[in-house]
Amino acid sequence: MIVRDAVPQDAAALAEIYNEIVRNSTITFTTTEKSAADWEAEIDAGGCLLVLVDTKETLRGYARLGEFRSGPGYAHVAEHSIYISPGTQGRGLGRMLLSTLEERAQELGFEILVAGISGTNDVAQRFHRSCGFTEVGRMPGVGQKWGRSLDLVLMQKSLV
């Protein structure tokens, strides 16, 4: 397995992983799927989007950094997300992605990483705790999907 920057040829696989999660889980609160063209545009726009591929170049997961909040007072903080292809979780792939993402975040000058995790996603909360993240807030009922009210758990890690 290797972690590398996403390239336009990854767009269809990124859409497949993301859309499966959108359609079948409350890991993300969104109900809006993304097309391969949407992913190509995101890749072309730059930013930090990493993919994890196996020896056959099959995409198994991805991670990205994004702005936490706008404004110069938050310039040292990045929010991240990690998605692993269904059926391949629990094999250390998330750790590989997160480790590389943390290195990249430090190279880009970020000092703090934030994760916004669905209150229903106990696995992601445990994963982040095991990687040094601390729960710093819980926002009851701020998310909604499929007629359900969902909590948002905020976790963070200092990179300095």
matplotlib code that plots the C-alpha trace (Angstrom):
import matplotlib.pyplot as plt

x = [0.0, 1.2, -0.1, 0.2, -1.4, -4.6, -4.5, -7.4, -7.4, -8.5, -11.8, -14.1, -12.8, -13.1, -16.7, -17.4, -16.0, -17.6, -21.0, -21.3, -20.8, -23.3, -25.9, -25.6, -24.3, -24.5, -20.7, -21.4, -24.5, -24.7, -27.1, -25.4, -23.3, -20.3, -19.6, -16.2, -16.2, -16.7, -13.7, -11.6, -12.4, -11.4, -8.1, -7.5, -8.1, -5.2, -5.2, -4.3, -6.1, -4.2, -5.2, -4.2, -3.7, -2.6, 0.0, -2.5, -3.2, -6.7, -7.8, -8.7, -9.2, -8.5, -7.8, -7.9, -7.2, -9.5, -10.0, -11.4, -12.9, -12.3, -10.1, -6.5, -7.1, -7.7, -4.9, -3.0, -5.9, -7.0, -10.0, -9.5, -11.5, -10.6, -12.7, -11.8, -13.4, -16.2, -14.9, -11.3, -11.6, -9.7, -6.5, -4.4, -5.2, -6.6, -3.5, -1.3, -3.4, -3.6, 0.2, 0.9, -1.8, -0.3, 3.2, 1.7, -0.2, 3.0, 4.8, 2.0, 2.3, -0.7, -0.4, -3.8, -5.9, -9.6, -12.0, -15.8, -17.2, -20.7, -22.0, -23.0, -19.5, -18.0, -15.3, -13.9, -14.1, -12.0, -9.6, -9.0, -8.5, -6.0, -4.1, -3.8, -6.9, -9.0, -12.7, -13.1, -16.8, -20.1, -22.8, -26.1, -28.6, -26.7, -26.8, -29.8, -30.0, -32.9, -35.1, -32.7, -31.1, -27.4, -24.6, -21.4, -18.3, -15.3, -11.9, -8.5, -4.8, -1.8, 0.9, 3.5]
y = [0.0, 3.5, 6.9, 9.5, 12.7, 12.3, 12.6, 13.2, 9.4, 8.8, 10.7, 7.8, 5.7, 8.6, 9.1, 5.5, 5.4, 8.7, 8.0, 4.6, 6.3, 9.1, 6.6, 4.1, 5.7, 8.6, 8.9, 12.1, 14.1, 15.1, 13.4, 15.0, 12.6, 13.8, 12.8, 11.9, 15.4, 17.0, 15.1, 16.0, 19.7, 19.3, 17.6, 20.3, 23.1, 21.9, 21.5, 18.4, 15.3, 12.0, 8.6, 5.1, 2.6, -1.1, -2.6, -2.8, 0.9, 0.2, 3.0, 1.9, 5.2, 8.8, 11.7, 15.4, 18.6, 21.6, 25.0, 24.7, 28.2, 31.2, 34.1, 34.6, 33.7, 30.1, 29.8, 27.4, 24.9, 22.4, 20.1, 16.7, 13.8, 10.2, 7.6, 4.0, 1.8, -0.3, -3.8, -2.8, -1.1, -2.4, -3.1, -0.1, 1.8, 4.8, 5.0, 5.1, 7.9, 9.9, 9.6, 10.9, 13.6, 14.8, 15.1, 17.0, 19.3, 20.1, 20.8, 23.2, 25.0, 23.7, 23.3, 21.7, 19.1, 19.0, 16.1, 16.5, 13.0, 11.8, 10.8, 7.5, 6.7, 5.1, 3.4, 6.8, 8.2, 5.3, 5.5, 9.2, 8.7, 5.9, 8.3, 11.0, 13.1, 14.4, 15.0, 18.8, 19.2, 17.5, 19.4, 17.6, 17.4, 19.7, 17.2, 15.7, 12.8, 10.5, 12.3, 11.6, 14.2, 13.5, 14.7, 16.1, 15.2, 17.5, 16.1, 17.7, 17.0, 19.3, 18.8, 20.9]
z = [0.0, -0.8, 0.0, -2.7, -3.9, -5.8, -9.6, -12.0, -12.9, -9.3, -9.6, -10.5, -7.6, -5.2, -6.2, -5.7, -2.2, -1.2, -2.7, -1.1, 2.3, 1.5, 0.4, 3.2, 6.4, 8.8, 8.8, 6.8, 7.2, 3.6, 1.2, -1.9, -4.0, -6.0, -9.6, -11.0, -12.6, -9.2, -7.9, -10.9, -10.3, -6.6, -7.6, -10.2, -7.6, -5.6, -1.8, 0.1, -1.1, -0.5, -1.7, -0.5, -3.3, -3.3, -5.6, -8.4, -8.1, -6.7, -4.5, -1.0, 0.8, 0.9, 3.2, 2.9, 4.6, 4.5, 6.1, 9.6, 9.6, 7.5, 8.6, 9.6, 13.2, 12.2, 9.6, 11.8, 12.1, 9.5, 9.5, 8.0, 6.8, 6.1, 4.2, 3.7, 1.1, 2.6, 3.4, 3.9, 7.3, 10.3, 8.4, 9.5, 6.3, 8.2, 10.3, 7.1, 5.7, 9.0, 9.5, 6.1, 6.4, 9.7, 8.1, 5.2, 7.6, 9.4, 6.1, 5.3, 8.6, 10.4, 14.2, 15.0, 13.2, 13.9, 13.1, 13.0, 13.6, 13.5, 17.0, 15.5, 14.3, 17.4, 15.3, 14.1, 17.6, 19.0, 16.0, 16.6, 20.3, 19.6, 17.3, 20.0, 19.3, 22.2, 22.3, 22.8, 22.1, 21.3, 19.5, 20.1, 17.2, 14.8, 12.0, 10.3, 7.9, 7.0, 9.5, 12.3, 14.6, 14.8, 17.2, 15.9, 17.9, 17.6, 18.2, 17.9, 18.0, 18.4, 15.8, 17.6]

ax = plt.figure().add_subplot(projection="3d")
ax.plot(x, y, z, "-o")
ax.set_aspect("equal")
plt.show()
